[in-house]
Every structure is written in structure tokens, then in C-alpha cells.
Amino acid sequence: MTSWFYILLSSGCSVLVAHMLKLTEFRKLNTLRVLTVNYFVAAGIAFLTTTRFVNPFTEELLIPLPVLLLALLVGIFFITNYFIYSKSVDHNGVGISVAAMRISLLIPVLLSTLWYREYLATGKWAGVVLVFMTLYLLLPNRSKGLLKSFQAGWLLLFIFLLTGFGDASLKIYEADYSGFLSKQQFMGMVYTVSFISGISVVLIREKGTFTRQELLMGTGIGVPNLYSAVFLIDALSGISGGIVYTTTNILTVLGATLLGIWRWNDRLTRTQWAGILLTLIAILLMIG
């Protein structure tokens, strides 16, 4: 039951991040700078709150090369995925770009069930399949998501692959490398790479300094952004990855949808209300 609590916490953090990114756009702040601050804050908190410290005068400091490479790749992928997502929204529209990002949960689900041999009962598989139907129903402006060019299609493919790998990397860490680094240390390394990548782009391509609002918003995003991943790793240690990824993903979409209604006066279609109903059914199937 504790793992389900972590799933709720992870989803809640993800919804909060989405809300604050919406605020960033609403206030017309520089999103790249806000995200760069976010990665810096998340990395700092991760290292400061780690539950495992190493003695620099012992061999415990030695970290296996695969762990370092995984953190390096994930850190680059995290911030690269954001840039590609921004381009895709411009070329393909929000609806189809979000679809590519959400459907990418297929990658970590298959990794958990096929590579790590985590068993899913027939009813739970039905819940996983139902999630994909639910995500489609909840997406806004599906009819406006037509591809404008062949190049725009590649953007969707990269979103699918990068998001899926980013999510799957948490399972790889939890299953294979959690004995070498605490989850805070691993995520600290990931976000440090993302920060270095982001600040490099800011210094090379942009002029001016960070505003007070950008610093505050980035700090506010950094905390839930970190713990959405930390809580997800905690959930993965107790429940099959197939259930964790699907449930977390659908709860995040559902939470963001309801938040949009309450805070941003979004209106739902009948199809989206049907998606919310199917959400509850899918969750019940996976819990049962």
C-alpha cells in the first residue's frame, strides 16, 4: 500500500510542475531560463538530502562507469526533450505532441515486463491497454494535430523515444544500480548534467541576466520536479513497473485535466469526460 502512496505523490508533483510551467507561459517568462534554474535547484536539493554519503578516502567513491554514462545520457535527454517538445508544439500542435509524450510509457512498461520479467495478470494487462485508450480520449484538439511536413513527424518520433528512455532509466537505476548510489545522488547527477546543458545554451545564445521572477519560478519547479522522480523510484521498488508507469501517467493526465478545469477554466468535451470515467476503470483493474 505504501507504493500506491508514492504513486499518488509522484503524480501530484508532476501535476504541480505542469501547473507552474503553465504559469511560466502565462507570465511570459523565459522558459529556458526557468528550466535551467529548476535543474540547478533540483540537483542541489538532491545532493543535500541524500541518505547515503561516501567517504572520499575510501573505495566507496568509485562509481561504476555504466551508472555515470546512464546519468549523463538521461541528463542530456531530459533537457533535449524539452527543446524538441517546444519545436513539435509549433509544428504539430499541442495535442499530438502530448500524445507522443504520453504514449511513450509503452517503452518503460515493455522494459519492466519483458526485460525484467515482471509478471502482470490478465486483468492488469487489460488496465494497461485501457490506459492508451484513455490518454487518447483525454487529449485536447486531436483533430488539429495533423502533420505539416515529414520533418515534423521526426520530432514526434524523438519525443516518443527520449521521453520513453527517460522514464525507463529510472527502472534501470532502481533494478541494477540503486546499490551503488542513493536515488537522490543519481537524480542529482542527472539534473546537474541538465543544468550544465541548459546554462551553456543560455550563455551562448541569449543575452541578459536571470530575472527575479525566473529565479523564483525555477526554484518553485525544482522541488516537485525532483521528488516526482524520487517518489516514482520508491514506487518501483514495491510494485511492477508496468503498473507504476501506467497508473502514474494516467493520474498525472487526469490531475492536470481537473486542475485545468478548476484553475484555468478549461472546458471538457463529452469524449474527455468519457476518458475520465475510463481512467477510474483502468486504475481499478490495475489495483485489483
KEDRENKOL-819778 format. One line per 8 residues: for each residue z, y, x of N, C-alpha, C. Coordinates in Angstrom, 2 decimals, padded with zeros to 5 digits, always signed. Layout:
BEGIN
Z,Y,X,Z,Y,X,Z,Y,X  ...
// end
This chain:
BEGIN
+000.00,-001.21,+000.84,+000.00,+000.00,+000.00,+000.00,+001.26,+000.87  +000.60,+001.15,+002.06,+000.61,+002.30,+002.97,-000.80,+002.73,+003.35  -001.70,+001.77,+003.55,-003.07,+002.09,+003.93,-003.78,+002.89,+002.84  -003.49,+002.58,+001.59,-004.10,+003.34,+000.49,-003.60,+004.78,+000.50  -002.35,+004.96,+000.90,-001.81,+006.32,+001.02,-002.55,+007.09,+002.11  -002.84,+006.40,+003.22,-003.60,+007.05,+004.30,-005.01,+007.40,+003.83  -005.61,+006.56,+003.01,-006.94,+006.85,+002.47,-006.90,+008.13,+001.65  -005.89,+008.27,+000.81,-005.74,+009.49,+000.00,-005.56,+010.72,+000.88
-004.73,+010.58,+001.94,-004.51,+011.71,+002.84,-005.79,+012.09,+003.58  -006.54,+011.09,+004.04,-007.79,+011.35,+004.75,-008.79,+012.05,+003.83  -008.90,+011.57,+002.61,-009.82,+012.19,+001.65,-009.38,+013.62,+001.33  -008.07,+013.81,+001.15,-007.56,+015.15,+000.86,-007.87,+016.13,+001.98  -007.72,+015.68,+003.22,-008.04,+016.55,+004.37,-009.53,+016.89,+004.39  -010.38,+015.91,+004.08,-011.82,+016.14,+004.08,-012.22,+017.14,+003.00  -011.59,+017.03,+001.83,-011.87,+017.98,+000.75,-011.43,+019.38,+001.16  -010.28,+019.48,+001.82,-009.79,+020.78,+002.27,-010.74,+021.40,+003.29
-011.27,+020.59,+004.20,-012.24,+021.08,+005.18,-013.49,+021.61,+004.47  -013.98,+020.84,+003.47,-015.17,+021.27,+002.73,-014.91,+022.60,+002.03  -013.72,+022.73,+001.46,-013.37,+023.97,+000.76,-013.35,+025.16,+001.74  -012.79,+024.96,+002.91,-012.69,+026.06,+003.87,-014.05,+026.39,+004.49  -014.92,+025.40,+004.61,-016.29,+025.70,+005.06,-017.03,+026.50,+004.00  -016.76,+026.18,+002.72,-017.35,+026.96,+001.64,-016.86,+028.41,+001.72  -015.58,+028.59,+002.01,-015.03,+029.94,+002.18,-015.69,+030.66,+003.36  -015.97,+029.89,+004.41,-016.63,+030.47,+005.58,-017.98,+031.05,+005.20
-018.76,+030.28,+004.44,-020.06,+030.76,+003.99,-019.91,+031.92,+003.01  -018.94,+031.81,+002.12,-018.72,+032.85,+001.10,-018.37,+034.20,+001.74  -017.58,+034.15,+002.81,-017.18,+035.38,+003.50,-018.17,+035.80,+004.57  -019.27,+035.02,+004.68,-020.36,+035.32,+005.62,-019.88,+035.40,+007.07  -019.01,+034.45,+007.43,-018.56,+034.36,+008.81,-019.57,+033.56,+009.62  -019.49,+033.66,+010.94,-020.36,+032.89,+011.81,-019.86,+031.44,+011.85  -020.61,+030.55,+011.20,-020.15,+029.17,+011.03,-020.01,+028.45,+012.36  -020.93,+028.68,+013.29,-020.86,+028.01,+014.58,-019.58,+028.41,+015.32
-019.25,+029.67,+015.30,-018.04,+030.12,+015.98,-016.79,+029.55,+015.30  -016.79,+029.51,+013.98,-015.66,+028.94,+013.25,-015.48,+027.46,+013.62  -016.58,+026.72,+013.68,-016.51,+025.30,+014.04,-016.06,+025.11,+015.48  -016.50,+026.00,+016.37,-016.09,+025.89,+017.77,-014.58,+026.09,+017.91  -014.04,+027.09,+017.22,-012.59,+027.30,+017.21,-011.89,+026.09,+016.61  -012.47,+025.55,+015.55,-011.91,+024.37,+014.90,-011.76,+023.21,+015.87  -012.79,+022.96,+016.66,-012.74,+021.85,+017.62,-011.70,+022.10,+018.70  -011.58,+023.36,+019.13,-010.58,+023.70,+020.15,-009.17,+023.45,+019.62
-008.89,+023.91,+018.41,-007.57,+023.75,+017.80,-007.27,+022.27,+017.56  -008.26,+021.55,+017.02,-008.06,+020.12,+016.74,-007.76,+019.33,+018.01  -008.49,+019.65,+019.09,-008.25,+018.96,+020.36,-006.86,+019.27,+020.89  -006.45,+020.54,+020.82,-005.13,+020.93,+021.32,-004.01,+020.24,+020.57  -004.11,+020.22,+019.24,-003.07,+019.58,+018.43,-003.05,+018.08,+018.70  -004.21,+017.48,+018.86,-004.29,+016.05,+019.11,-003.54,+015.67,+020.39  -003.77,+016.42,+021.46,-003.10,+016.11,+022.73,-001.60,+016.43,+022.68  -001.23,+017.48,+021.96,+000.18,+017.87,+021.88,+001.01,+016.91,+021.02
+000.37,+016.27,+020.06,+001.10,+015.39,+019.14,+000.91,+013.92,+019.44  +000.31,+013.59,+020.58,+000.09,+012.19,+020.89,+001.42,+011.46,+021.03  +001.43,+010.22,+020.56,+002.65,+009.41,+020.62,+002.71,+008.56,+021.88  +001.70,+008.71,+022.72,+001.66,+007.89,+023.93,+001.29,+008.77,+025.11  +002.17,+008.88,+026.06,+001.93,+009.69,+027.25,+001.75,+008.76,+028.46  +000.92,+009.21,+029.39,+000.67,+008.40,+030.58,+001.27,+009.10,+031.80  +001.73,+008.31,+032.72,+002.25,+008.82,+033.98,+001.10,+008.96,+034.97  +000.81,+010.17,+035.43,-000.35,+010.36,+036.31,-000.22,+009.66,+037.64
+000.97,+009.13,+037.98,+001.18,+008.45,+039.25,+001.13,+006.93,+039.11  +000.73,+006.46,+037.93,+000.61,+005.02,+037.71,-000.82,+004.68,+037.34  -001.10,+003.39,+037.27,-002.43,+002.93,+036.92,-002.73,+003.12,+035.43  -001.71,+003.50,+034.64,-001.92,+003.68,+033.21,-002.90,+004.82,+032.92  -003.12,+005.68,+033.92,-004.03,+006.79,+033.72,-005.48,+006.32,+033.65  -005.76,+005.14,+034.21,-007.12,+004.63,+034.24,-007.55,+004.24,+032.84  -008.61,+004.88,+032.36,-009.14,+004.60,+031.04,-010.47,+003.87,+031.21  -010.69,+002.77,+030.49,-011.95,+002.02,+030.62,-013.16,+002.93,+030.38
-014.20,+002.71,+031.16,-015.41,+003.52,+031.04,-016.00,+003.50,+029.64  -016.03,+002.35,+028.94,-016.58,+002.36,+027.58,-015.87,+003.32,+026.64  -014.55,+003.50,+026.80,-013.81,+004.42,+025.95,-014.25,+005.85,+026.22  -014.40,+006.20,+027.50,-014.84,+007.54,+027.87,-016.24,+007.82,+027.34  -017.14,+006.84,+027.49,-018.51,+007.01,+027.00,-018.55,+007.16,+025.48  -017.72,+006.36,+024.80,-017.66,+006.44,+023.34,-017.20,+007.84,+022.90  -016.13,+008.34,+023.51,-015.63,+009.67,+023.17,-016.66,+010.75,+023.47  -017.36,+010.61,+024.61,-018.38,+011.58,+025.00,-019.52,+011.61,+023.98
-020.02,+010.43,+023.61,-021.13,+010.35,+022.66,-020.73,+010.87,+021.29  -019.55,+010.47,+020.82,-019.10,+010.90,+019.50,-018.91,+012.41,+019.45  -018.34,+012.98,+020.52,-018.13,+014.42,+020.56,-019.44,+015.19,+020.48  -020.44,+014.74,+021.21,-021.76,+015.38,+021.17,-022.41,+015.18,+019.80  -022.27,+013.95,+019.27,-022.87,+013.65,+017.97,-022.26,+014.49,+016.86  -020.94,+014.71,+016.91,-020.27,+015.47,+015.86,-020.87,+016.86,+015.70  -020.98,+017.59,+016.80,-021.46,+018.97,+016.69,-022.98,+019.02,+016.56  -023.69,+018.05,+017.14,-025.14,+017.99,+016.97,-025.49,+017.72,+015.52
-024.72,+016.85,+014.89,-024.96,+016.52,+013.49,-024.86,+017.76,+012.61  -023.93,+018.67,+012.96,-023.80,+019.90,+012.19,-025.06,+020.75,+012.28  -025.61,+020.90,+013.47,-026.83,+021.70,+013.63,-027.99,+021.09,+012.85  -028.13,+019.77,+012.95,-029.22,+019.10,+012.24,-029.04,+019.22,+010.74  -027.78,+019.11,+010.29,-027.49,+019.24,+008.87,-027.90,+020.64,+008.37  -027.61,+021.66,+009.15,-027.97,+023.02,+008.77,-029.49,+023.17,+008.63  -030.24,+022.59,+009.59,-031.69,+022.64,+009.53,-032.21,+021.89,+008.31  -031.61,+020.74,+008.02,-032.06,+019.93,+006.90,-031.82,+020.63,+005.56
-030.68,+021.31,+005.44,-030.41,+022.06,+004.21,-031.50,+023.10,+003.98  -031.97,+023.71,+005.07,-033.01,+024.74,+004.97,-034.35,+024.14,+004.57  -034.67,+022.94,+005.11,-035.99,+022.34,+004.88,-036.03,+021.42,+003.67  -034.93,+020.69,+003.44,-034.93,+019.66,+002.39,-034.09,+020.01,+001.17  -033.23,+021.00,+001.29,-032.31,+021.32,+000.21,-030.97,+020.64,+000.40  -029.95,+021.14,-000.30,-028.60,+020.62,-000.14,-028.47,+019.20,-000.66  -029.02,+018.95,-001.85,-028.83,+017.65,-002.50,-029.25,+016.47,-001.65  -030.49,+016.48,-001.18,-031.00,+015.33,-000.43,-030.35,+015.24,+000.95
-029.94,+016.38,+001.52,-029.25,+016.35,+002.81,-027.87,+015.71,+002.67  -027.14,+016.08,+001.61,-025.85,+015.45,+001.35,-026.02,+013.97,+001.08  -027.09,+013.61,+000.38,-027.35,+012.19,+000.09,-027.49,+011.40,+001.38  -028.26,+011.93,+002.33,-028.44,+011.24,+003.61,-027.12,+011.08,+004.34  -026.27,+012.12,+004.27,-024.98,+012.08,+004.96,-024.05,+011.06,+004.31  -024.00,+011.02,+002.98,-023.08,+010.13,+002.28,-023.52,+008.68,+002.33  -024.82,+008.44,+002.17,-025.32,+007.07,+002.19,-025.17,+006.45,+003.58  -024.93,+007.27,+004.60,-024.73,+006.76,+005.95,-023.50,+005.88,+006.05
-022.65,+005.87,+005.01,-021.48,+004.99,+005.06,-021.91,+003.52,+005.14  -023.20,+003.26,+004.84,-023.72,+001.89,+004.97,-023.52,+001.37,+006.39  -023.65,+002.25,+007.40,-023.55,+001.81,+008.79,-022.14,+001.32,+009.14  -021.07,+002.09,+008.90,-019.73,+001.57,+009.21,-019.32,+000.39,+008.33  -019.81,+000.35,+007.08,-019.49,-000.79,+006.21,-020.09,-002.08,+006.77  -021.36,-002.01,+007.17,-022.01,-003.19,+007.74,-021.38,-003.57,+009.08  -020.99,-002.58,+009.88,-020.32,-002.87,+011.14,-019.03,-003.64,+010.91  -018.26,-003.20,+009.93,-016.97,-003.85,+009.66,-017.14,-005.26,+009.13
-018.09,-005.45,+008.24,-018.23,-006.76,+007.59,-019.05,-007.76,+008.41  -020.07,-007.28,+009.10,-020.93,-008.21,+009.84,-020.49,-008.39,+011.29  -020.17,-007.31,+012.00,-019.80,-007.42,+013.41,-018.35,-007.86,+013.58  -017.44,-007.23,+012.80,-016.02,-007.58,+012.93,-015.57,-008.66,+011.94  -016.51,-009.19,+011.19,-016.27,-010.34,+010.30,-015.11,-010.11,+009.33  -015.06,-008.92,+008.75,-014.01,-008.64,+007.78,-014.49,-009.09,+006.40  -013.72,-009.96,+005.79,-014.14,-010.60,+004.54,-013.97,-009.65,+003.35  -014.99,-009.61,+002.49,-014.91,-008.87,+001.24,-015.20,-009.82,+000.09
-014.31,-009.85,-000.91,-014.52,-010.69,-002.08,-015.69,-010.16,-002.90  -016.21,-010.99,-003.78,-017.37,-010.62,-004.59,-017.12,-009.34,-005.39  -015.93,-009.22,-005.98,-015.60,-008.04,-006.76,-015.60,-006.79,-005.93  -015.12,-006.89,-004.69,-015.09,-005.73,-003.80,-016.51,-005.34,-003.36  -017.39,-006.34,-003.16,-018.78,-006.04,-002.84,-019.43,-005.30,-004.00  -019.08,-005.71,-005.22,-019.61,-005.01,-006.40,-019.17,-003.55,-006.39  -017.92,-003.31,-005.96,-017.43,-001.94,-005.86,-018.19,-001.14,-004.82  -018.51,-001.78,-003.67,-019.26,-001.11,-002.61,-020.65,-000.72,-003.10
-021.32,-001.65,-003.78,-022.67,-001.37,-004.31,-022.60,-000.25,-005.34  -021.57,-000.28,-006.18,-021.42,+000.73,-007.22,-021.21,+002.12,-006.62  -020.61,+002.19,-005.43,-020.39,+003.47,-004.76,-021.72,+004.19,-004.51  -022.73,+003.45,-004.08,-024.01,+004.07,-003.79,-024.65,+004.65,-005.05  -024.50,+003.94,-006.16,-024.98,+004.46,-007.44,-024.21,+005.72,-007.82  -022.90,+005.68,-007.59,-022.04,+006.80,-007.95,-022.38,+008.05,-007.14  -022.58,+007.87,-005.84,-022.92,+009.00,-004.98,-024.21,+009.67,-005.45  -025.17,+008.86,-005.84,-026.44,+009.41,-006.31,-026.24,+010.25,-007.57
-025.41,+009.74,-008.48,-025.17,+010.45,-009.74,-024.42,+011.76,-009.53  -023.54,+011.80,-008.54,-022.73,+013.00,-008.31,-023.48,+014.10,-007.57  -024.58,+013.76,-006.92,-025.29,+014.75,-006.11,-025.94,+015.82,-006.97  -025.83,+017.08,-006.57,-026.48,+018.16,-007.33,-027.93,+018.34,-006.93  -028.74,+018.87,-007.85,-030.12,+019.28,-007.55,-030.95,+018.18,-006.92  -030.83,+016.95,-007.45,-031.60,+015.86,-006.85,-033.10,+016.09,-006.98  -033.51,+016.70,-008.09,-034.94,+016.91,-008.33,-035.55,+017.95,-007.39  -034.67,+018.75,-006.75,-035.16,+019.79,-005.85,-035.17,+019.33,-004.40
-034.86,+018.07,-004.17,-034.74,+017.60,-002.80,-036.00,+017.00,-002.24  -037.16,+017.51,-002.62,-038.41,+016.95,-002.16,-038.69,+017.38,-000.73  -039.20,+016.45,+000.05,-039.52,+016.76,+001.44,-040.71,+017.70,+001.52  -040.61,+018.69,+002.38,-041.70,+019.63,+002.54,-042.64,+019.25,+003.67  -042.20,+018.40,+004.56,-043.04,+018.02,+005.69,-042.55,+016.72,+006.29  -043.39,+016.14,+007.10,-043.00,+014.91,+007.79,-041.83,+015.17,+008.73  -041.83,+016.32,+009.40,-040.76,+016.66,+010.32,-039.42,+016.76,+009.60  -039.42,+017.26,+008.38,-038.19,+017.38,+007.61,-037.59,+016.00,+007.32
-038.44,+015.00,+007.18,-037.96,+013.64,+006.96,-037.19,+013.12,+008.15  -037.61,+013.50,+009.34,-036.88,+013.08,+010.55,-035.48,+013.67,+010.58  -035.31,+014.87,+010.05,-033.97,+015.48,+010.01,-033.03,+014.60,+009.19  -033.50,+014.08,+008.07,-032.67,+013.22,+007.22,-032.32,+011.93,+007.94  -033.28,+011.38,+008.68,-033.01,+010.16,+009.43,-031.93,+010.39,+010.48  -031.99,+011.52,+011.18,-030.99,+011.82,+012.20,-029.61,+012.05,+011.58  -029.56,+012.71,+010.41,-028.28,+012.89,+009.72,-027.68,+011.54,+009.38  -028.50,+010.65,+008.84,-028.05,+009.32,+008.47,-027.47,+008.58,+009.67
-028.19,+008.59,+010.78,-027.78,+007.84,+011.96,-026.55,+008.47,+012.63  -026.55,+009.79,+012.81,-025.44,+010.45,+013.50,-024.15,+010.38,+012.70  -024.23,+010.62,+011.40,-023.03,+010.53,+010.56,-022.51,+009.10,+010.52  -023.42,+008.16,+010.37,-023.01,+006.76,+010.33,-022.36,+006.30,+011.62  -022.92,+006.72,+012.76,-022.33,+006.35,+014.04,-020.97,+007.01,+014.22  -020.87,+008.29,+013.82,-019.59,+008.98,+013.95,-018.49,+008.27,+013.18  -018.79,+007.84,+011.95,-017.80,+007.11,+011.15,-017.51,+005.73,+011.74  -018.57,+005.05,+012.18,-018.40,+003.70,+012.74,-017.61,+003.74,+014.04
-017.70,+004.84,+014.79,-016.99,+004.93,+016.07,-015.48,+004.81,+015.89  -014.96,+005.29,+014.76,-013.52,+005.18,+014.51,-013.11,+003.73,+014.34  -013.98,+002.92,+013.75,-013.71,+001.49,+013.62,-013.78,+000.81,+014.99  -014.76,+001.20,+015.80,-014.89,+000.63,+017.14,-013.65,+000.94,+017.96  -013.20,+002.20,+017.89,-011.98,+002.58,+018.61,-010.78,+001.76,+018.13  -010.59,+001.71,+016.79,-009.42,+001.02,+016.24,-009.40,-000.45,+016.60  -010.57,-001.09,+016.58,-010.64,-002.54,+016.80,-010.61,-002.91,+018.28  -011.23,-002.10,+019.13,-011.43,-002.51,+020.52,-010.65,-001.70,+021.57
-010.34,-000.44,+021.26,-009.80,+000.42,+022.32,-008.48,+001.10,+021.98  -007.91,+000.83,+020.81,-006.66,+001.51,+020.44,-005.50,+001.13,+021.35  -005.65,+000.03,+022.09,-004.60,-000.37,+023.02,-004.59,+000.46,+024.29  -005.68,+001.18,+024.56,-005.76,+001.99,+025.77,-005.39,+003.45,+025.52  -005.73,+003.96,+024.35,-005.46,+005.35,+024.01,-004.88,+005.44,+022.61  -003.95,+006.37,+022.40,-003.49,+006.62,+021.03,-004.62,+007.30,+020.27  -004.54,+007.25,+018.94,-005.61,+007.87,+018.14,-005.69,+009.36,+018.38  -004.53,+010.00,+018.65,-004.57,+011.44,+018.95,-005.28,+011.71,+020.27
-005.05,+010.85,+021.26,-005.72,+011.05,+022.54,-007.23,+010.85,+022.41  -007.62,+009.82,+021.69,-009.05,+009.56,+021.52,-009.73,+010.71,+020.79  -009.14,+011.15,+019.66,-009.75,+012.25,+018.91,-009.68,+013.55,+019.70  -008.64,+013.71,+020.53,-008.55,+014.88,+021.39,-009.72,+014.94,+022.36  -010.06,+013.78,+022.93,-011.20,+013.72,+023.84,-012.50,+014.03,+023.11  -012.65,+013.46,+021.91,-013.86,+013.69,+021.11,-014.03,+015.17,+020.80  -012.96,+015.79,+020.32,-013.05,+017.19,+019.92,-013.18,+018.13,+021.12  -012.66,+017.71,+022.27,-012.84,+018.52,+023.47,-014.31,+018.59,+023.85
-014.99,+017.44,+023.77,-016.43,+017.41,+024.05,-017.18,+018.28,+023.04  -016.79,+018.19,+021.75,-017.44,+019.01,+020.73,-017.21,+020.50,+021.01  -015.99,+020.85,+021.42,-015.68,+022.25,+021.72,-016.52,+022.75,+022.89  -016.58,+021.97,+023.96,-017.36,+022.38,+025.13,-018.82,+022.57,+024.76  -019.34,+021.65,+023.93,-020.74,+021.78,+023.49,-020.93,+023.05,+022.66  -020.00,+023.30,+021.73,-020.12,+024.46,+020.86,-019.98,+025.76,+021.60  -018.99,+025.87,+022.47,-018.76,+027.13,+023.19,-019.91,+027.40,+024.16  -020.53,+026.36,+024.68,-021.68,+026.53,+025.57,-022.83,+027.19,+024.82
-023.08,+026.71,+023.59,-024.16,+027.28,+022.78,-023.83,+028.73,+022.41  -022.58,+028.99,+022.05,-022.17,+030.35,+021.68,-022.38,+031.31,+022.85  -021.97,+030.90,+024.05,-022.08,+031.78,+025.22,-023.52,+032.01,+025.63  -024.36,+030.99,+025.45,-025.76,+031.10,+025.90,-026.62,+031.85,+024.89  -026.42,+031.55,+023.59,-027.36,+032.04,+022.58,-026.85,+033.25,+021.79  -025.54,+033.47,+021.76,-025.01,+034.53,+020.89,-024.29,+035.60,+021.71  -024.18,+036.78,+021.11,-023.51,+037.90,+021.75,-022.28,+038.29,+020.94  -021.39,+039.02,+021.57,-020.20,+039.48,+020.87,-019.04,+038.51,+021.04
-017.89,+038.91,+020.51,-016.68,+038.12,+020.63,-016.30,+037.52,+019.27  -015.39,+036.57,+019.31,-014.90,+035.96,+018.08,-014.08,+037.00,+017.30  -014.34,+037.08,+016.00,-013.57,+038.00,+015.17,-012.24,+037.35,+014.78  -011.32,+038.17,+014.29,-010.02,+037.66,+013.87,-010.17,+036.66,+012.72  -011.06,+036.95,+011.78,-011.27,+036.05,+010.65,-011.84,+034.70,+011.10  -012.75,+034.74,+012.07,-013.33,+033.49,+012.59,-012.28,+032.64,+013.28  -011.39,+033.29,+014.03,-010.31,+032.57,+014.70,-009.35,+031.95,+013.69  -008.99,+032.71,+012.66,-008.06,+032.21,+011.65,-008.69,+031.07,+010.84
-009.94,+031.22,+010.45,-010.60,+030.19,+009.66,-010.79,+028.92,+010.49  -011.19,+029.08,+011.74,-011.36,+027.93,+012.61,-010.06,+027.18,+012.83  -008.97,+027.92,+012.97,-007.65,+027.30,+013.12,-007.26,+026.54,+011.87  -007.54,+027.15,+010.71,-007.21,+026.50,+009.45,-008.01,+025.23,+009.22  -009.24,+025.18,+009.68,-010.07,+023.99,+009.53,-009.68,+022.91,+010.53  -009.27,+023.32,+011.72,-008.99,+022.37,+012.80,-007.92,+021.35,+012.45  -006.86,+021.77,+011.76,-005.76,+020.85,+011.45,-006.19,+019.74,+010.49  -006.73,+020.05,+009.30,-007.16,+018.96,+008.41,-008.34,+018.17,+008.97
-009.18,+018.82,+009.77,-010.30,+018.10,+010.37,-009.80,+016.99,+011.28  -008.79,+017.29,+012.08,-008.21,+016.28,+012.97,-007.59,+015.16,+012.17  -006.75,+015.51,+011.20,-005.98,+014.48,+010.51,-006.80,+013.68,+009.50  -007.96,+014.18,+009.10,-008.83,+013.35,+008.28,-009.27,+012.12,+009.07  -009.52,+012.30,+010.37,-009.89,+011.17,+011.23,-008.68,+010.31,+011.59  -007.54,+010.95,+011.89,-006.33,+010.21,+012.25,-005.87,+009.32,+011.10  -005.85,+009.86,+009.88,-005.43,+009.07,+008.73,-006.43,+007.95,+008.43  -007.70,+008.21,+008.69,-008.71,+007.18,+008.47,-008.49,+006.01,+009.43
-008.16,+006.31,+010.68,-007.88,+005.26,+011.66,-006.64,+004.47,+011.23  -005.62,+005.16,+010.72,-004.42,+004.48,+010.23,-004.77,+003.52,+009.09  -005.65,+003.97,+008.19,-006.05,+003.11,+007.07,-006.83,+001.89,+007.56  -007.67,+002.09,+008.58,-008.49,+000.99,+009.11,-007.64,-000.11,+009.73  -006.43,+000.23,+010.16,-005.56,-000.78,+010.78,-004.93,-001.70,+009.75  -005.05,-001.36,+008.46,-004.41,-002.18,+007.43,-005.32,-002.75,+006.38  -006.52,-002.18,+006.22,-007.45,-002.63,+005.19,-008.84,-002.79,+005.80  -009.66,-003.66,+005.20,-011.02,-003.87,+005.67,-011.79,-002.56,+005.72
-012.58,-002.40,+006.77,-013.35,-001.17,+006.93,-014.31,-000.92,+005.79  -014.85,-001.99,+005.20,-015.77,-001.84,+004.08,-015.11,-001.12,+002.92  -013.86,-001.44,+002.66,-013.13,-000.80,+001.56,-012.70,+000.61,+001.95  -012.21,+000.77,+003.18,-011.73,+002.07,+003.63,-012.84,+003.12,+003.58  -014.00,+002.80,+004.14,-015.08,+003.77,+004.21,-015.61,+004.12,+002.82  -015.83,+003.11,+001.98,-016.38,+003.39,+000.67,-015.40,+004.18,-000.19  -014.13,+003.76,-000.19,-013.14,+004.45,-001.01,-012.91,+005.88,-000.52  -012.76,+006.06,+000.77,-012.55,+007.40,+001.31,-013.72,+008.30,+000.99
-014.93,+007.78,+001.14,-016.12,+008.58,+000.91,-016.22,+009.02,-000.55  -016.01,+008.09,-001.46,-016.18,+008.43,-002.87,-015.05,+009.34,-003.35  -013.84,+009.16,-002.83,-012.74,+010.04,-003.20,-012.98,+011.46,-002.69  -013.60,+011.57,-001.51,-013.93,+012.88,-000.97,-014.96,+013.59,-001.83  -016.01,+012.85,-002.21,-017.04,+013.43,-003.07,-016.45,+013.82,-004.42  -015.64,+012.93,-005.00,-015.01,+013.21,-006.29,-014.08,+014.42,-006.19  -013.25,+014.46,-005.13,-012.34,+015.57,-004.95,-013.07,+016.89,-004.77  -014.14,+016.87,-003.97,-014.92,+018.09,-003.75,-015.59,+018.55,-005.04
-016.04,+017.58,-005.85,-016.67,+017.91,-007.13,-015.68,+018.60,-008.07  -014.49,+018.01,-008.19,-013.47,+018.57,-009.08,-012.98,+019.93,-008.56  -012.87,+020.06,-007.23,-012.47,+021.34,-006.65,-013.51,+022.41,-006.95  -014.78,+022.01,-006.91,-015.85,+022.95,-007.22,-015.75,+023.47,-008.65  -015.36,+022.57,-009.57,-015.20,+022.98,-010.97,-014.03,+023.96,-011.09  -012.93,+023.64,-010.45,-011.71,+024.43,-010.60,-011.75,+025.75,-009.85  -012.25,+025.71,-008.60,-012.17,+026.91,-007.74,-013.45,+027.72,-007.75  -014.61,+027.05,-007.79,-015.87,+027.76,-007.64,-016.69,+027.82,-008.92
-016.08,+027.40,-010.03,-016.73,+027.46,-011.34,-018.05,+026.70,-011.40  -018.11,+025.57,-010.67,-019.29,+024.72,-010.73,-019.37,+024.06,-012.11  -020.57,+023.78,-012.56,-020.77,+023.09,-013.83,-021.35,+021.71,-013.57  -020.82,+020.71,-014.28,-021.29,+019.35,-014.10,-022.25,+018.96,-015.21  -023.26,+018.20,-014.83,-024.19,+017.65,-015.82,-023.59,+016.38,-016.42  -024.20,+015.87,-017.47,-023.74,+014.61,-018.06,-023.84,+013.48,-017.04  -024.89,+013.54,-016.22,-025.07,+012.50,-015.20,-023.93,+012.51,-014.20  -023.49,+013.70,-013.81,-022.39,+013.81,-012.85,-021.07,+013.35,-013.46
-020.86,+013.63,-014.76,-019.65,+013.12,-015.43,-019.69,+011.59,-015.48  -020.88,+011.02,-015.66,-021.02,+009.56,-015.63,-020.68,+009.04,-014.24  -021.06,+009.82,-013.22,-020.72,+009.44,-011.85,-019.23,+009.41,-011.61  -018.50,+010.36,-012.20,-017.05,+010.38,-012.07,-016.43,+009.14,-012.72  -016.96,+008.75,-013.88,-016.46,+007.55,-014.55,-016.72,+006.30,-013.70  -017.91,+006.22,-013.13,-018.23,+005.07,-012.28,-017.38,+005.07,-011.02  -016.99,+006.26,-010.56,-016.10,+006.36,-009.41,-014.80,+005.61,-009.66  -014.21,+005.85,-010.80,-012.94,+005.19,-011.14,-013.12,+003.67,-011.23
-014.25,+003.24,-011.79,-014.52,+001.81,-011.90,-014.69,+001.18,-010.52  -015.43,+001.88,-009.64,-015.66,+001.36,-008.29,-014.33,+001.22,-007.52  -013.47,+002.21,-007.65,-012.18,+002.16,-006.95,-011.32,+001.01,-007.46  -011.33,+000.83,-008.78,-010.55,-000.27,-009.37,-011.06,-001.63,-008.88  -012.39,-001.76,-008.76,-012.96,-003.01,-008.28,-012.53,-003.31,-006.84  -012.46,-002.26,-006.02,-012.12,-002.46,-004.61,-010.62,-002.64,-004.39  -009.81,-002.09,-005.30,-008.38,-002.28,-005.18,-007.97,-003.66,-005.66  -008.65,-004.13,-006.71,-008.26,-005.38,-007.35,-008.49,-006.60,-006.50
// end
